[in-house]
Amino acid sequence: MDAVEIIAHRGSSYLAPENTHAAIELAWQEGADAAEGDFRLTADGKIVSMHDDDLRRTAGINRRVADCTLAELQSFDVGAWKSLQYAGERVPTLDELLGTVPGGKRFYVEIKCGVEIIEPLRLVIARCSLDPRQIIPIGLQFDTIAAIKQAIPQCPAYWVVEFQRNSPNAWRPTPADVLCSAQAAGLDGLDLMATGPIDAEFARQIHSAGLGLCVWTVDDPKLARHLIGLGVQGITTNRPGWLRERLRG
């Protein structure tokens, strides 16, 4: 089970406030192989870690991330909502979080906006001391992640796929369409919804195409073991240390 990459979803977000420096650092302390965070652009063009497009849930403030400057965002507390232990946590930048990555670990950068992030992202990666292969842009918007792969080819890029079931045996998008699109765009891997149509044949086809295969978001050891048995290489989880202990057990 140690062969699978354990990816901390928004950091160790079961215990610490998601997408914060504290959550990412806790993920490394728990032995995560990689961390993942969500990223958006501020009004002054900085890349910050925030899942929602506004601050109501994590800071109790009715402001959109895209309408705030970095200085404004970093004046807000985004830790106290989780626990008073984390009061005072601020919205981190991508630069700051990449600076935490230990040797041999990776960071998945989930893009939550559009192609306007490409040039700021390219600049962050260019000035970062990490090997570009340690930085993996991912995203649900296929056109955006395809454009990022074209603009920043030195980084692996994964398409995050969310499936919808149309009938007991029919999914949208279909596995065939997912595979075809990923190959046509020159992507490096797929990050699939764990409860989607993942079986041994689909996993075999993905590997045969030379693509990496990760899944999200899994906090159930039984499901994780099943997916690893199918050939999944990366498990995204809110509980990285806890899940690894149970997989070893």
C-alpha positions in Angstrom: 0.0 0.0 0.0 3.0 2.3 0.4 3.4 2.3 -3.4 0.3 4.5 -3.8 0.7 8.3 -3.6 -1.3 9.7 -0.7 -2.4 13.2 -1.7 -3.6 15.6 1.1 -6.8 17.2 -0.1 -6.6 20.9 0.6 -3.9 19.9 3.0 -4.7 17.7 6.0 -8.2 19.3 5.9 -10.0 16.9 8.3 -8.0 18.4 11.2 -6.8 21.8 10.0 -8.6 24.6 8.0 -8.5 23.8 4.3 -6.1 25.5 1.9 -4.1 27.1 4.7 -0.4 27.0 5.5 -1.3 25.1 8.7 -3.2 22.4 6.7 -0.3 21.9 4.2 2.3 21.8 6.9 0.3 19.2 8.9 0.0 17.1 5.7 3.8 16.9 5.4 4.1 16.1 9.1 1.7 13.3 8.6 3.8 11.8 5.8 1.7 12.7 2.8 3.4 12.1 -0.5 1.8 15.1 -2.0 -0.5 18.0 -1.1 -3.3 19.6 -3.1 -4.8 23.0 -3.0 -7.3 25.2 -4.8 -6.1 28.4 -6.5 -7.7 31.6 -7.7 -6.5 35.0 -8.9 -6.8 38.1 -6.7 -7.8 41.6 -8.1 -4.1 42.4 -8.3 -3.1 39.2 -10.2 -1.7 37.1 -7.3 -2.4 33.4 -7.0 -4.0 32.5 -3.7 -5.3 29.3 -2.2 -9.1 29.3 -1.8 -11.7 26.8 -2.9 -14.8 29.0 -2.9 -15.1 32.1 -5.1 -16.1 34.1 -2.0 -15.1 34.3 1.7 -18.4 33.7 3.4 -17.7 30.1 4.4 -14.1 30.4 5.6 -13.9 34.0 6.8 -17.6 35.0 7.4 -17.2 37.9 4.9 -19.3 38.5 1.8 -16.5 39.4 -0.5 -15.4 37.7 -3.8 -11.8 36.6 -3.9 -11.4 38.1 -7.4 -12.5 41.5 -6.1 -9.9 41.6 -3.3 -6.3 42.5 -3.4 -3.8 40.1 -1.8 -3.3 42.6 1.1 -7.1 42.7 1.7 -7.4 38.9 1.6 -4.5 38.5 4.0 -6.2 40.8 6.5 -9.0 38.2 7.0 -8.9 35.2 9.4 -9.6 31.9 7.5 -8.7 29.6 10.4 -11.0 30.3 13.3 -14.1 28.8 11.5 -12.4 25.4 11.8 -11.1 25.7 15.4 -9.9 28.5 17.7 -6.6 26.6 17.6 -6.2 28.0 14.1 -7.4 31.5 14.6 -5.2 34.0 12.7 -4.5 31.7 9.7 -4.3 33.8 6.6 -5.0 33.1 2.9 -1.7 31.8 1.6 -0.2 32.4 -1.9 0.9 29.7 -4.2 4.5 30.8 -3.8 4.3 30.4 -0.1 2.8 26.9 -0.3 5.3 25.7 -2.9 8.0 26.8 -0.6 6.9 24.2 2.0 7.3 21.2 -0.3 9.9 18.7 1.0 12.4 17.0 -1.3 10.8 14.2 -3.3 7.2 15.3 -2.6 4.7 16.9 -5.1 2.1 19.6 -5.1 -1.2 19.5 -7.1 -2.3 22.9 -8.1 -6.1 22.8 -8.7 -7.1 25.7 -10.9 -10.5 27.3 -9.9 -10.6 30.1 -12.5 -9.9 30.3 -16.2 -7.0 30.8 -18.6 -6.3 34.2 -17.1 -4.2 32.4 -14.5 -1.8 31.0 -17.1 0.8 33.8 -17.2 0.8 34.4 -13.4 1.2 30.6 -12.9 4.0 30.4 -15.4 5.9 33.1 -13.5 5.4 31.4 -10.1 6.7 28.1 -11.5 9.7 29.9 -13.2 10.9 31.5 -9.9 10.2 28.4 -7.8 13.2 26.3 -6.7 11.2 23.0 -7.2 11.7 20.7 -10.2 8.7 21.6 -12.5 7.8 17.9 -12.4 7.0 18.3 -8.7 4.2 20.8 -9.6 1.1 19.3 -11.2 -1.6 21.7 -12.4 -5.0 20.1 -12.3 -8.5 21.3 -13.0 -12.1 20.5 -13.8 -12.3 22.9 -16.8 -10.9 20.8 -19.6 -10.2 23.7 -21.9 -8.2 25.5 -19.2 -6.1 22.6 -18.2 -5.4 21.8 -21.8 -4.3 25.4 -22.4 -2.1 25.2 -19.2 -0.4 22.1 -20.5 0.4 23.8 -23.8 1.7 26.9 -22.1 3.7 25.2 -19.4 4.7 21.8 -20.9 7.4 21.2 -18.3 4.8 20.4 -15.6 2.6 17.3 -15.7 -1.1 18.3 -16.1 -4.1 16.3 -15.0 -7.7 16.7 -15.9 -10.1 16.4 -12.9 -13.1 14.6 -14.0 -16.5 14.6 -12.3 -19.0 12.0 -13.6 -22.8 12.1 -13.7 -24.8 8.8 -13.9 -27.5 9.0 -16.5 -28.7 5.5 -15.9 -27.4 2.4 -14.0 -24.8 1.7 -16.7 -24.4 5.0 -18.5 -22.1 7.8 -17.3 -21.4 11.3 -18.6 -18.7 11.9 -19.8 -18.1 8.3 -20.9 -14.8 6.6 -20.1 -14.0 6.5 -23.8 -14.6 10.3 -24.2 -12.4 11.0 -21.2 -9.5 9.0 -22.5 -9.8 10.4 -26.0 -9.9 14.0 -24.8 -6.9 13.6 -22.4 -4.8 12.0 -25.1 -5.7 14.6 -27.7 -4.7 17.4 -25.4 -1.4 15.8 -24.5 -2.3 15.6 -20.8 -0.2 13.5 -18.4 -2.9 12.1 -16.3 -6.5 11.9 -15.0 -7.8 12.7 -11.5 -11.2 10.9 -11.4 -14.1 11.1 -9.1 -13.7 8.0 -6.9 -17.3 7.0 -7.1 -17.4 7.2 -10.9 -17.1 4.4 -13.5 -13.7 3.2 -12.5 -13.1 -0.5 -13.1 -10.1 -2.7 -14.0 -10.6 -2.2 -17.8 -10.8 1.6 -17.6 -7.7 1.7 -15.4 -5.9 -0.6 -17.9 -6.8 1.7 -20.8 -5.6 4.7 -18.9 -2.2 3.1 -18.1 -1.9 1.8 -21.7 -2.3 5.4 -22.9 0.7 6.4 -20.7 -1.5 8.5 -18.4 -1.3 8.7 -14.6 -4.4 7.8 -12.6 -5.5 9.5 -9.4 -8.9 9.6 -7.6 -10.7 12.0 -5.3 -11.8 12.3 -2.5 -11.4 9.1 -0.4 -11.6 8.8 3.4 -12.8 5.2 3.4 -9.9 2.6 3.7 -12.1 -0.2 2.1 -12.8 2.0 -1.0 -9.1 3.0 -1.1 -7.9 -0.6 -1.1 -10.4 -1.5 -3.9 -9.2 1.4 -6.0 -5.6 0.6 -5.5 -6.3 -3.0 -6.5 -7.7 -1.7 -9.8 -4.5 0.2 -10.5 -5.1 3.7 -9.1 -1.7 5.3 -8.4 -2.8 8.3 -6.3 -5.5 8.7 -3.6 -6.6 12.2 -2.6 -7.9 12.2 1.0 -8.8 14.7 3.7 -7.0 12.4 6.2 -3.6 11.5 4.8 -1.9 10.2 8.0 -5.0 8.4 9.2 -5.7 6.7 5.9 -2.1 5.6 5.4 -2.0 4.0 8.8 -5.2 2.0 8.0 -4.0 0.9 4.6 -0.9 -0.5 6.2 -3.0 -2.2 8.9 
